[in-house]
Amino acid sequence: MLSPSQFNQKSAFLIMVILLQVLIFFVNGFWGYFSLYQKVAKPMKTMFGFSLAAGVVLGIAAIYLVREIIRLAKKEKEAELNQACLKESQELVGILRTHRHDFFNHLQVIMGSIQLGKKDHALQYIKEVTDRLKTDTSISNLEHPEIAALLLKKRHNAESRGIRFSVDLKSKLLGLKISAITISQIIGNLIDHALDAAENVSADDRQVKVTFSENGEGFFLEVACRRPLVPEQLRDKIFEKGFSAKGLEGSGLGLHTVKKLTEKHGGTVSLTGNEEVGTVFTVYFPQKQPAN
C-alpha cells in the first residue's frame, strides 16, 4: 500500500519548487531593471541568464512533480478501494463460515425431530431451510456480485440484531447501467436506515424487506421497514442534508446521499407509508440512463 508520507513529501517539495520559482522571478526582475536602466557590467547579465535557465529547469521539475503527485494520488485511491474490497471479502468469508456452522445445526434439528417422531415439525423445518437456500441462490444470481455480497452482509447484521430480514428479487437488475459501487451505496444507506429504525420497535415489528423489480421502462429498488412510520410532515424533509430522524445520534447524511446519488444517475427516490406495509423507500431508475 502507498505510504501517505510519500505523498506529503512530494507535495511539500512541489511547494518549495514553486516558491523558488517565485523568488527567481523577482530576482530576474530586479537584475533586469539594473541591466537596462543602471547599465550594470556584463557579469550581472551573465547572472541574469543563469537565473533564467535555473527558472526553466525548476519549471520542468515542477511539471514533473505535478504529474507524479497526480499519479500517486490515483494509486492511493486505488489502494484504498482495494483495501475496502479486501475487508468486504473477509467479512463475506466470515458470513459463509457462519452459514456452514448453521447448516450443521439445521441437520441436527432435523435429525432430532425425526428421532422424536415429530415428522411434521421436521418437514416444516426443512421447508424453512429450503426457502432460505432458494433466497441465497437468487441473491447469488444477481448481475452484480458486489450487491449480492452486500445483501448477505446486511441480512447477517440484521439477524444478529434480532431483526427479520427478507429479500424478494423479482429482477436481477440486468441492463441497469449504473456501477455496482453506486447501487451498493444507495441500497446500503437505505438498509442501514431501516435497520436502525427497526431496532427501536417491538420484536413483532422488527421486519425489513428489500425488493428488486422492473417493468418495461425501468428498475425499482425498495426497502421497507414494518415500523416505525415516518410522520407525513417529515417525509419531505427526511432527504435534506443534515436532517436526521435519529436526533443528535444521526448525521443526516445517509438519506441525503441516497437522493444525491439517485438523481445524479437520472433516477428518483420517494418515501411512502401506511399502517399495513409500514415505511417504504423506493428508488427508480429508467432503463435509458441520461449521459453524465
Secondary structure, DSSP 8 states (H G I E B T S, - for coil): ---HHHHHHHHHHHHHHHHHHHHHHHHHHHHHHHHHHS---HHHHHHHHHHHHHHHHHHHHHHHHHHHHHHHHHHHHHHHHHHHHHHHHHHHHHHHHHHHHHHHHHHHHHHHHHHTT-HHHHHHHHHHHHHHHHHHHHHHTSS-HHHHHHHHHHHHHHHHTT-EEEEEES---TT--S-HHHHHHHHHHHHHHHHHHHTTS-GGG-EEEEEEEE-SSEEEEEEEESS----GGGTTTTTSTT--TTGGG--S-HHHHHHHHHHHTT-EEEEEEETTTEEEEEEEEESS----
